């Protein structure tokens, strides 16, 4: 009688009170966990919060839950997670009282929830193992002597045996009588794990029908020995090593590649080994394994990567290559010494031969037009920025594929080569051999290239090499890791590149992210609130015909609500306004304000909002991947303005347009038109090294062609002379002007600029000259300290077309940016 009273007493206590009463959780930690729970937007149980904060162990939590059968009712948990409504819960509970069925079965039968979602929720709620029933992972010897009918009727599958404990996969891990019966049969302790009934039935069918046990299709290997399922480096995963570990690793890698995962996470926990895949940028819990498998898996992976298997206290990095299902992949392996063992992350890099077209990148129509104009320029640096996994390399490959028409010499240096491109010379960086990007770029310059692609600018040396390659007249495509487009410019400044060189070489910076695309079969319309619109920094006045969608989930999208990914971008095209603010050594916020107001920059948040209005993605996705920018609140655009900017219906207020280079044959035939118009007219710029003008002859010929095509001379509009003799006369004229500029300029670099406004056309040259250094107050001596051009800032003056620039560091002197008009007198036909 006394025991029954005690049981009722414990039933009335909440989980936190039970944990405190049992001495596994302090009162202070309980209060802290409850406070955290109140702040969460997505519901989490108190037990999960305590585990994350390491207030108690999983073993203690499971022991308390098992002892007192204390758990949040499943219906309440699903309602708090937003998976069902309060009214749906009431209806299901009413039906449960009549039929006696389990609430989970009723929810699945009525289609209110998917079984896979239910399994994930139960695993989270109870902290039990989630195991994918595949015979690469489980021990088939445990099925000997078991009745097929009994296993299929009760939906159970013995998986592992460790010492005196057997892990059994069950569709209903709360069936205590069944657990006791299985325990008596094995004569040991049973640890229940969970999986969907469909997966358990499939595994049992495969076993008892004696069909192929491979979940994945057989993998043909292009070697003389076709008996191997997976080739990794020089060894087959199915050969050598302990049989259990080999089968598990075989499944983990091949299944990840089949599901299109970009990363594999092998994470040892206190009482289990968790396997997770990153698919479309989101981590998905695939399966749990016995923690005893962790050392064997770690050693096997280290052997394949040729790492030190005896070292378990240091972090190690390695690589391996594989061929899975006739697909070549490279894998980067990182081994991290963690609290419960070695945490292993495998990055999968797919070697592809099918290229994504520029139209498939998700670039808006107006940004696509600008991007194609940039790709037509003969020289300059195009930076693509974003975090790891944001699709930067894919964008570069699409750009190269677009210009790879056989008329250009294109050479790359990559780490690793992800796409094999016909007609492109591709270099593989190998750090183990001491290779660096700088070494490759120096060698590439001797290969007579037109276009150079550098996988990543990692340090000052590689940044300087990229700038030098552009100054010698090459088009350079490369990537940086920055948050946004303006951050790409500032990153180069931080690397020590002179601001003048950046403004002379960088033609554009594109920042991007990847967002998941809503499933077209199950997405649902809804009305966003003002808070969501405010987060995106757009006007809350939305036209009535615009529809917004949210994710739901169905069998087509594996109940994720999303299928595939697309990009959101911001493209910053350099113009005089942006160059001036960068030369003035301003902050990133100031540069971004100028870029938005005067360079027509459409931000990633605005591009994301445009894709929301198109029904492509959801608010949750855009908010998940984009950084917050306070400066974007200074200029809030309406939905109509964003649509106009994205679709090119309204030209942005850019300072200078971009002139595409002109094909020589089309110039003579009168077919080519110069494109790119800003409020200051058309502009075409070429950065020149004054000390090495002989290297720029081809660029000057192209410059001359653009000039002659757009020039109209005389009262009757007489056509210009485009003969080769006239071209040589123009080049000699420019060389003479540059010799004069060389005697005045501080920097060895200058810009040759062509401007057209209406019928007027002029050619100017821009360079820096040194002004007399300022004197100290009360001192007649002149500063003679070093003068660094990468610390210059704007100074007000009134020197006509010349703009003063003052040194930003003490003793750096004063410089002026001089703009000289070239008095070229063309001959007429």
C-alpha positions in Angstrom: 0.0 0.0 0.0 2.8 2.3 0.9 4.6 1.6 -2.4 1.4 2.5 -4.4 1.2 5.8 -2.6 4.9 6.5 -3.4 4.3 5.6 -7.1 1.4 8.1 -7.2 3.6 10.7 -5.6 6.3 10.2 -8.3 3.7 10.3 -11.1 2.6 13.8 -10.0 6.2 15.1 -10.2 7.5 16.7 -13.4 10.7 15.4 -15.1 12.8 18.2 -13.6 11.6 17.4 -10.1 12.3 13.7 -10.6 15.8 14.4 -11.7 16.5 16.6 -8.7 14.9 14.1 -6.3 17.1 11.3 -7.7 20.2 13.5 -7.2 21.3 13.5 -10.9 20.4 17.2 -11.5 21.0 20.2 -9.2 18.2 22.8 -8.6 20.3 25.5 -10.2 20.8 23.5 -13.4 17.1 22.7 -13.5 16.1 26.4 -13.3 18.7 27.2 -16.0 17.3 24.5 -18.3 13.7 25.6 -17.8 14.8 29.2 -18.6 16.4 28.0 -21.8 13.3 26.0 -22.7 11.1 29.1 -22.5 13.3 31.0 -25.0 13.4 28.3 -27.7 11.3 28.8 -30.8 11.2 25.0 -31.5 10.2 22.9 -28.6 12.8 20.7 -26.8 12.2 18.5 -23.8 13.9 19.3 -20.5 15.9 16.1 -20.8 17.4 17.0 -24.2 18.4 20.5 -22.9 20.1 19.0 -19.9 22.0 16.6 -22.1 23.2 19.4 -24.5 24.4 21.5 -21.5 26.0 18.4 -20.0 24.0 18.7 -16.8 23.5 15.0 -16.7 24.4 11.9 -18.8 22.2 10.0 -21.3 22.5 6.9 -19.1 21.1 8.7 -16.0 18.3 10.2 -18.0 17.3 6.8 -19.5 17.5 5.2 -16.1 15.1 7.8 -14.6 12.7 7.5 -17.5 12.7 3.7 -17.4 12.3 3.7 -13.6 9.3 6.1 -13.5 8.0 5.7 -17.0 8.1 9.5 -17.2 7.7 11.0 -20.6 5.8 13.8 -22.3 2.7 12.4 -24.0 3.4 11.9 -27.7 0.5 14.0 -28.9 1.5 17.0 -26.7 5.1 16.7 -28.0 4.0 16.7 -31.7 1.7 19.7 -31.0 4.5 21.6 -29.4 6.7 20.8 -32.4 4.1 22.3 -34.7 3.5 19.0 -36.5 -0.2 18.8 -35.5 -2.7 21.3 -34.3 -4.5 21.4 -31.0 -7.8 20.5 -32.7 -6.2 17.5 -34.4 -4.8 16.3 -31.1 -8.3 16.5 -29.5 -9.8 14.5 -32.4 -7.1 11.8 -32.2 -7.4 11.4 -28.5 -11.2 11.0 -28.8 -10.8 8.3 -31.4 -8.1 6.6 -29.2 -10.6 6.4 -26.3 -13.0 4.6 -28.6 -10.7 2.3 -30.6 -7.9 1.7 -28.1 -5.3 2.1 -30.9 -2.0 3.8 -30.2 -2.0 7.5 -30.9 1.0 7.1 -33.3 -0.9 4.6 -35.4 -4.0 6.8 -35.6 -1.9 9.8 -36.7 -0.3 7.8 -39.5 -3.6 6.2 -40.6 -5.3 9.6 -40.9 -2.3 11.1 -42.8 -1.6 13.7 -40.1 2.0 12.7 -39.8 4.5 10.5 -41.6 5.9 7.4 -40.0 9.5 8.6 -40.7 8.8 11.9 -38.9 7.2 9.9 -36.0 10.3 7.7 -35.7 12.6 10.8 -35.5 10.4 12.4 -32.9 10.2 9.3 -30.7 14.0 8.9 -30.9 14.5 12.5 -29.8 11.9 12.2 -27.1 13.1 9.0 -25.5 16.8 9.1 -26.4 16.7 5.6 -27.8 18.9 4.5 -30.7 17.7 5.0 -34.3 19.1 2.3 -36.5 18.6 1.8 -40.2 17.9 -1.9 -40.7 20.5 -2.9 -43.3 22.6 -6.1 -43.2 25.7 -4.1 -43.9 25.2 -2.7 -40.4 23.6 -5.5 -38.4 24.7 -9.0 -37.4 22.7 -11.5 -39.4 23.9 -14.3 -37.2 21.4 -13.1 -34.5 18.5 -14.2 -36.8 19.5 -17.9 -36.6 16.7 -19.9 -35.1 14.1 -17.1 -35.2 10.7 -17.6 -36.8 10.0 -15.5 -39.9 6.3 -15.2 -38.9 7.1 -14.0 -35.4 9.6 -11.4 -36.5 7.2 -10.0 -39.2 4.2 -10.0 -36.9 5.9 -8.1 -34.2 8.2 -6.0 -36.5 11.4 -6.7 -34.7 14.9 -7.3 -36.0 17.9 -8.2 -33.7 20.8 -6.0 -34.7 23.9 -6.2 -32.4 25.2 -8.1 -29.4 27.7 -6.6 -27.0 28.6 -8.6 -23.9 25.3 -9.3 -22.1 23.2 -6.8 -24.1 21.4 -7.3 -27.4 20.1 -4.3 -29.4 16.8 -5.0 -31.1 15.3 -2.8 -33.8 11.6 -2.4 -33.2 8.7 -0.4 -34.7 7.3 0.0 -31.2 10.1 0.3 -28.7 7.6 0.8 -25.8 6.1 -2.7 -26.0 7.4 -3.9 -22.7 5.9 -7.4 -22.9 7.6 -8.0 -26.2 10.9 -6.7 -24.9 10.7 -9.1 -22.0 9.8 -12.1 -24.3 12.8 -11.3 -26.5 15.0 -11.0 -23.5 14.0 -14.4 -22.3 14.8 -15.9 -25.7 18.3 -14.3 -25.8 18.7 -14.8 -22.1 20.2 -11.3 -21.7 19.3 -7.7 -21.5 17.5 -6.0 -24.4 18.2 -2.5 -25.6 15.4 -1.3 -27.9 16.1 0.7 -31.0 13.6 2.3 -33.4 13.0 2.2 -37.2 10.1 2.5 -39.5 7.9 -0.6 -40.0 8.5 -0.4 -43.8 12.3 -0.5 -43.4 12.0 -3.5 -40.9 9.7 -5.4 -43.3 12.0 -4.8 -46.2 15.1 -6.1 -44.3 13.2 -9.2 -43.1 12.0 -9.9 -46.7 15.5 -9.6 -48.0 16.9 -12.0 -45.4 14.3 -14.7 -45.6 13.8 -14.6 -49.4 17.6 -14.9 -49.8 17.8 -12.1 -52.3 20.7 -9.6 -52.7 21.4 -8.0 -49.4 22.7 -4.8 -51.1 20.5 -1.8 -50.5 22.6 0.1 -53.1 22.9 -1.1 -56.7 25.9 -3.1 -57.6 28.8 -0.9 -58.5 30.8 -1.6 -61.6 34.5 -0.7 -61.4 36.7 0.0 -64.3 39.4 -2.4 -63.4 40.3 -5.9 -64.3 38.8 -7.1 -61.1 35.1 -6.4 -61.2 34.4 -8.2 -57.9 34.9 -5.1 -55.8 31.9 -3.1 -54.8 33.8 0.1 -53.9 37.3 1.2 -54.7 39.0 3.6 -52.3 42.5 4.7 -53.2 44.4 1.5 -54.2 42.4 -0.8 -52.1 38.8 -2.2 -52.1 36.7 -1.5 -49.2 35.4 -5.0 -49.4 38.8 -6.5 -49.1 40.9 -6.8 -45.9 40.2 -5.7 -42.4 37.6 -6.9 -40.0 34.5 -8.1 -41.8 32.0 -6.1 -39.7 33.8 -2.8 -39.9 34.3 -3.2 -43.7 30.6 -3.8 -44.3 29.6 -0.9 -42.1 32.0 1.5 -43.9 30.9 0.2 -47.3 27.3 1.0 -46.4 28.1 4.4 -44.9 30.0 5.7 -47.9 28.0 4.2 -50.7 24.7 5.1 -49.2 25.8 8.7 -48.6 26.9 9.0 -52.3 23.6 7.5 -53.4 21.6 10.1 -51.4 23.7 13.0 -52.7 25.3 13.9 -49.4 28.1 16.4 -49.3 29.5 15.4 -45.9 29.5 12.3 -43.7 29.7 12.8 -39.9 30.8 9.9 -37.8 30.3 11.0 -34.2 31.0 8.9 -31.1 28.7 9.7 -28.2 28.7 8.4 -24.6 26.7 5.2 -25.4 26.4 5.1 -29.2 28.0 6.0 -32.5 25.9 8.5 -34.5 26.1 8.7 -38.3 24.7 11.8 -40.0 24.7 13.0 -43.6 24.6 16.6 -44.8 22.2 16.8 -47.7 21.2 20.1 -49.4 23.1 21.9 -46.6 21.1 20.2 -43.7 22.4 17.5 -41.4 20.2 14.4 -41.3 20.4 11.6 -38.7 20.9 8.4 -40.7 21.6 5.8 -38.1 23.1 4.9 -34.7 25.7 2.1 -34.2 27.2 0.5 -31.1 29.9 2.7 -29.6 32.2 -0.3 -29.7 32.4 0.1 -33.5 34.0 3.5 -33.3 37.7 2.4 -32.8 37.5 -0.1 -35.7 35.9 2.4 -38.1 38.4 5.1 -37.2 41.3 2.7 -37.7 39.9 1.5 -41.1 39.5 5.0 -42.4 43.0 6.0 -41.2 44.6 3.1 -43.0 42.8 4.0 -46.3 44.0 7.7 -45.9 47.5 6.6 -44.8 47.2 8.3 -41.5 48.8 7.3 -38.1 46.4 4.8 -36.6 48.3 4.7 -33.3 47.8 8.5 -32.7 44.5 9.2 -31.1 45.2 12.4 -29.3 46.1 14.7 -32.3 43.9 15.9 -35.1 44.7 14.5 -38.5 43.7 15.2 -42.1 43.8 12.9 -45.1 42.4 12.1 -48.5 41.1 9.2 -50.4 39.6 8.5 -53.8 36.7 6.2 -54.6 34.7 4.9 -57.5 31.1 4.2 -56.5 28.4 3.2 -58.9 30.7 4.2 -61.8 31.1 7.7 -60.3 34.5 9.0 -59.3 34.6 10.9 -56.1 37.4 12.5 -54.0 37.1 12.5 -50.2 38.7 14.8 -47.7 38.9 13.2 -44.2 39.2 15.2 -41.0 39.9 13.3 -37.7 39.2 15.3 -34.6 40.1 14.1 -31.1 36.9 14.6 -29.1 35.7 13.8 -25.6 34.2 10.3 -26.4 36.6 9.3 -29.2 37.7 10.4 -32.6 35.1 12.5 -34.5 35.4 11.9 -38.2 34.0 14.1 -41.0 34.3 13.0 -44.6 33.8 15.7 -47.3 32.6 14.2 -50.6 33.7 16.0 -53.7 32.0 14.7 -56.8 34.0 14.6 -60.1 31.4 15.6 -62.6 31.3 16.0 -66.4 27.9 17.5 -66.7 28.0 21.3 -66.2 25.3 23.5 -64.8 24.3 26.1 -67.3 24.3 29.7 -66.2 20.5 29.7 -66.6 20.3 27.0 -63.9 22.3 28.9 -61.2 19.3 30.9 -60.1 20.7 34.2 -61.2 18.0 36.9 -61.8 17.5 38.1 -65.4 19.2 41.4 -64.8 22.1 40.0 -62.9 22.5 37.4 -65.6 22.8 40.1 -68.2 25.4 41.9 -66.2 27.3 38.6 -65.5 27.4 37.8 -69.2 28.7 41.3 -70.0 31.4 40.8 -67.4 32.4 37.4 -68.9 32.8 39.2 -72.2 35.4 41.6 -70.9 39.0 40.8 -72.0 40.6 41.3 -68.6 40.0 42.0 -64.9 39.3 39.9 -61.8 35.9 38.4 -61.1 35.5 37.4 -57.5 32.9 34.9 -56.3 32.5 34.9 -52.5 30.6 33.0 -49.9 31.1 30.4 -47.2 32.1 26.8 -47.7 29.5 24.8 -49.6 27.7 27.9 -51.1 28.3 26.8 -54.8 31.2 29.2 -55.6 33.1 26.6 -57.7 30.0 25.6 -59.6 29.4 29.2 -60.6 33.0 29.5 -61.8 32.7 26.3 -63.8 29.5 27.5 -65.4 31.2 30.8 -66.4 34.2 29.0 -67.9 31.9 26.6 -69.8 30.1 29.6 -71.2 33.2 31.2 -72.6 34.9 27.9 -73.6 34.3 28.2 -77.4 37.7 27.0 -78.5 39.0 30.5 -79.3 40.6 31.1 -75.9 43.3 29.5 -73.9 41.9 28.7 -70.5 44.0 27.3 -67.6 43.0 26.5 -64.0 44.5 25.5 -60.7 42.1 23.7 -58.4 42.1 21.7 -55.1 40.8 19.3 -56.2 39.7 19.1 -59.9 35.9 18.7 -59.4 34.8 18.9 -63.1 36.7 17.6 -66.1 36.3 20.2 -68.9 37.2 19.5 -72.5 39.4 22.2 -74.0 40.6 23.5 -70.6 44.0 22.9 -69.0 43.3 22.0 -65.4 46.0 21.9 -62.7 45.7 19.8 -59.5 47.1 21.4 -56.4 48.9 18.9 -54.2 49.9 20.4 -50.8 51.9 17.3 -49.8 54.3 18.0 -52.6 54.8 21.6 -51.4 52.6 23.1 -54.1 51.0 26.5 -53.5 48.7 28.6 -55.6 51.5 31.2 -56.1 53.7 28.5 -57.7 50.9 27.5 -60.1 50.0 31.1 -61.1 53.6 31.9 -61.9 53.8 28.8 -64.2 50.4 29.5 -65.7 51.5 33.0 -66.8 54.1 31.3 -69.1 51.4 29.2 -70.8 50.0 32.1 -72.9 46.6 32.0 -71.2 43.6 34.2 -72.0 41.6 33.2 -68.9 42.9 32.0 -65.6 40.8 30.3 -62.9 42.3 30.1 -59.4 40.4 27.9 -57.0 40.8 30.1 -54.0 42.7 33.2 -52.8 43.9 32.1 -49.4 46.7 34.5 -48.4 48.6 37.7 -49.4 50.9 35.9 -51.8 48.1 34.3 -53.8 46.2 37.6 -53.8 49.2 39.5 -55.1 49.7 36.9 -57.8 46.1 37.1 -58.9 46.3 40.9 -59.1 49.6 40.7 -61.1 48.0 38.2 -63.5 45.1 40.7 -64.1 47.5 43.6 -64.6 49.2 41.8 -67.4 46.0 41.7 -69.3 44.4 38.4 -68.3 40.9 37.6 -67.2 41.1 36.0 -63.7 38.2 34.1 -62.0 38.7 33.2 -58.4 36.9 32.8 -55.0 37.1 34.2 -51.5 35.5 33.3 -48.2 33.5 36.4 -47.2 30.0 37.2 -46.1 29.0 39.5 -48.9 30.2 41.3 -52.0 31.7 44.4 -50.3 33.5 42.0 -47.9 35.4 40.6 -50.9 36.9 44.1 -51.6 37.8 44.6 -47.9 39.3 41.2 -47.7 41.8 42.1 -50.4 42.7 45.3 -48.6 43.3 43.3 -45.4 45.6 41.0 -47.3 47.8 44.1 -48.1 46.7 44.8 -51.7 46.8 48.5 -52.5 43.4 50.0 -52.9 44.5 51.5 -56.2 45.3 48.1 -57.5 42.0 46.7 -56.4 40.1 49.4 -58.2 42.2 48.9 -61.3 41.8 45.2 -61.5 38.6 44.0 -59.9 35.6 44.4 -62.2 33.0 42.7 -60.1 32.3 40.7 -57.0 29.5 38.2 -56.7 28.4 36.9 -53.3 26.1 33.9 -53.1 24.3 31.3 -50.9 22.4 28.2 -51.6 18.8 27.8 -50.5 16.6 24.7 -50.7 13.8 24.7 -53.3 10.2 24.1 -52.2 8.7 20.8 -53.3 6.4 21.7 -56.2 3.9 18.9 -55.2 3.3 19.8 -51.5 4.2 23.5 -51.0 1.3 25.4 -49.4 0.4 29.1 -49.7 0.3 31.3 -46.6 0.4 34.9 -45.6 3.7 36.1 -44.0 3.6 38.5 -41.1 5.3 41.9 -40.8 8.1 40.4 -38.7 9.2 38.1 -41.4 9.1 40.9 -44.0 11.1 43.1 -41.6 13.8 40.5 -41.2 14.3 40.6 -45.0 14.5 44.4 -45.0 11.8 45.0 -47.5 8.7 47.2 -47.6 5.7 45.4 -46.0 3.3 46.8 -48.7 3.0 43.6 -50.8 0.8 43.5 -54.0 -2.3 41.3 -53.6 -1.5 39.0 -56.5 1.8 37.9 -54.9 1.6 34.5 -53.2 4.1 33.1 -50.6 4.6 29.4 -49.9 5.9 27.3 -47.0 7.2 23.7 -46.8 4.9 20.8 -46.0 6.4 17.5 -46.9 5.3 14.5 -49.0 6.7 11.2 -50.3 8.1 13.0 -53.4 10.4 15.1 -51.3 11.0 12.4 -48.6 8.8 14.5 -46.3 11.3 17.3 -46.1 9.2 19.9 -47.9 12.1 20.7 -50.2 13.7 19.1 -53.3 16.9 20.5 -54.7 18.7 23.8 -54.2 19.2 27.1 -56.1 21.3 30.1 -55.6 20.6 33.6 -54.3 23.2 36.3 -55.3 24.3 39.8 -55.1 26.5 41.2 -58.0 28.6 44.3 -57.3 29.8 45.8 -60.6 32.6 48.3 -59.9 32.0 51.9 -61.0 33.6 55.2 -60.2 31.5 55.8 -57.1 32.5 52.4 -55.6 36.2 53.0 -56.6 36.2 56.4 -54.9 34.7 55.2 -51.7 37.2 52.3 -51.6 40.1 54.6 -52.2 38.9 56.8 -49.4 39.6 53.9 -47.0 36.0 53.9 -45.8 34.3 51.2 -43.7 32.5 48.2 -45.2 29.1 49.7 -44.2 29.9 52.9 -46.2 31.0 51.0 -49.2 27.8 48.9 -49.1 25.6 52.0 -48.8 27.2 53.5 -51.9 27.0 50.3 -53.8 23.3 50.0 -53.1 22.5 53.7 -53.8 24.8 54.4 -56.7 25.9 51.1 -58.2 22.6 49.3 -58.4 23.5 46.5 -56.0 20.6 44.2 -55.4 21.4 42.5 -52.1 21.1 38.8 -51.4 18.2 39.4 -49.1 16.3 41.2 -51.9 17.2 38.4 -54.3 15.9 36.0 -51.7 12.7 38.0 -51.4 12.3 37.9 -55.2 12.5 34.1 -55.1 10.0 34.1 -52.3 7.6 36.0 -54.6 8.3 33.5 -57.4 7.3 30.6 -55.0 10.8 29.1 -55.3 11.8 29.0 -51.6 10.5 29.8 -48.2 11.1 32.5 -45.5 12.7 29.9 -43.2 15.3 29.0 -45.9 16.2 32.6 -46.7 16.5 33.5 -43.0 18.6 30.4 -42.3 21.4 31.1 -44.8 21.7 34.9 -45.0 23.7 37.2 -42.7 22.0 40.2 -41.0 23.1 43.6 -42.4 22.1 46.6 -40.4 23.1 49.0 -43.2 20.5 47.5 -45.5 17.8 49.1 -43.3 18.9 52.5 -44.6 17.4 51.8 -48.0 14.2 49.8 -47.9 12.9 48.8 -51.4 9.4 47.9 -52.2 8.4 44.6 -53.8 7.8 46.4 -57.1 11.2 47.9 -57.1 12.8 44.5 -56.3 10.9 42.9 -59.2 12.0 45.7 -61.5 15.7 45.4 -60.5 15.6 41.6 -60.8 14.0 41.5 -64.2 15.7 44.5 -65.6 12.5 46.5 -66.2 14.1 49.5 -64.5 17.8 50.3 -64.8 19.5 50.7 -61.5 21.3 54.0 -60.7 24.7 52.8 -61.5 27.5 55.2 -62.0 29.3 53.6 -65.0 28.1 50.9 -67.3 30.1 48.0 -68.5 31.2 47.9 -72.1 31.6 44.5 -73.6 34.7 43.9 -75.7 34.0 44.0 -79.5 34.8 41.2 -81.8 37.1 42.5 -84.5 35.3 40.8 -87.4 32.0 42.2 -86.2 33.5 45.7 -85.9 34.4 45.7 -89.6 31.0 44.3 -90.6 29.1 46.8 -88.4 27.4 44.1 -86.5 28.7 44.7 -83.0 27.1 47.3 -80.6 28.7 48.5 -77.4 26.5 47.6 -74.4 26.3 48.8 -70.8 24.9 52.3 -70.2 25.1 54.3 -67.0 24.1 57.8 -66.1 27.6 59.0 -67.0 27.4 57.3 -70.4 29.3 54.3 -71.6 32.7 53.5 -70.1 35.4 51.0 -71.1 38.6 50.7 -69.0 41.9 48.9 -69.4 44.5 48.7 -66.6 48.0 49.1 -68.0 51.5 48.5 -66.6 53.3 51.6 -67.8 56.7 50.0 -67.5 55.7 47.0 -69.8 53.5 48.5 -72.5 54.7 45.9 -75.1 52.6 43.2 -73.2 49.4 45.1 -73.9 49.4 45.4 -77.6 46.4 43.0 -78.1 44.4 44.9 -75.5 45.2 48.2 -77.2 44.1 46.8 -80.6 40.8 45.7 -78.9 40.5 49.1 -77.3 41.0 50.8 -80.7 38.3 48.6 -82.2 35.8 49.7 -79.6 36.8 53.3 -80.1 36.5 53.3 -83.9 33.2 51.4 -83.8 31.5 54.0 -81.5 33.2 57.1 -83.0 31.3 59.5 -85.4 33.4 62.3 -86.9 32.7 65.3 -89.0 29.4 67.1 -89.7 28.2 64.4 -92.0 29.2 61.6 -89.6 32.0 60.3 -91.7 33.0 56.7 -90.9 36.3 56.2 -89.1 39.4 54.6 -90.7 39.8 51.1 -89.3 42.8 50.1 -91.2 45.8 48.4 -89.6 48.0 51.4 -90.3 45.6 53.6 -88.3 45.6 51.1 -85.5 49.4 51.2 -85.3 49.3 55.0 -85.3 46.8 54.8 -82.3 49.1 52.4 -80.4 52.1 54.5 -81.0 50.2 57.5 -79.7 49.1 55.7 -76.5 52.7 54.5 -75.9 54.0 58.0 -76.2 51.3 59.3 -73.7 52.2 56.5 -71.3 55.9 57.4 -71.4 55.0 60.9 -70.3 52.7 59.5 -67.6 55.5 57.2 -66.3 57.7 60.3 -65.6 54.9 61.7 -63.4 53.2 58.7 -61.8 53.9 57.3 -58.4 52.4 53.9 -59.2 53.6 51.9 -62.3 50.0 51.3 -63.2 47.5 53.5 -65.1 44.1 53.2 -66.5 43.2 53.9 -70.1 39.5 55.0 -70.2 37.1 55.4 -73.0 33.9 57.4 -72.3 30.9 58.0 -74.6 28.1 60.3 -73.8 25.6 60.9 -76.6 27.7 61.5 -79.7 30.8 62.7 -77.7 33.7 60.3 -77.3 36.8 60.9 -75.3 39.9 59.0 -74.2 41.6 59.7 -70.9 44.4 58.2 -68.8 44.2 58.1 -65.0 47.2 57.7 -62.6 48.5 58.9 -59.3 51.1 61.7 -58.8 52.9 62.8 -55.6 52.2 66.2 -54.1 54.7 68.0 -51.8 54.7 66.3 -48.4 53.1 68.3 -45.5 55.3 69.9 -42.9 55.1 69.4 -39.2 53.8 72.2 -37.2 56.7 74.4 -36.1 59.2 72.4 -38.2 60.6 73.3 -41.6 61.7 69.8 -42.4 59.8 67.6 -44.7 58.6 64.1 -43.9 60.6 61.5 -45.6 58.9 58.4 -44.2 57.5 55.5 -46.3 54.4 56.3 -48.4 51.9 53.4 -48.6 49.3 53.6 -51.3 47.1 51.0 -49.6 46.3 53.5 -46.8 45.0 56.4 -48.9 41.9 58.4 -48.2 40.1 61.1 -50.0 40.9 64.8 -49.4 38.8 67.7 -50.6 40.5 70.0 -53.1 39.7 72.0 -56.2 42.1 71.0 -58.9 39.7 70.6 -61.8 39.6 67.0 -63.0 42.3 66.0 -60.5 41.1 64.5 -57.2 43.3 64.8 -54.2 44.1 61.7 -52.1 45.9 62.0 -48.8 48.0 59.4 -47.1 46.2 57.8 -44.2 49.4 57.0 -42.1 51.7 59.6 -40.6 54.3 60.7 -43.0 52.8 59.0 -46.0 52.6 62.2 -48.1 49.9 63.5 -50.4 48.8 62.1 -53.7 46.5 63.2 -56.5 44.6 61.1 -58.9 45.3 62.8 -62.2 42.9 62.5 -65.2 44.5 63.5 -68.5 42.5 63.8 -71.6 44.3 62.4 -74.7 44.0 64.6 -77.8 43.7 61.8 -80.4 43.0 63.1 -83.9 41.6 60.2 -86.0 41.8 60.0 -89.7 38.5 59.9 -91.7 37.7 57.9 -94.8 
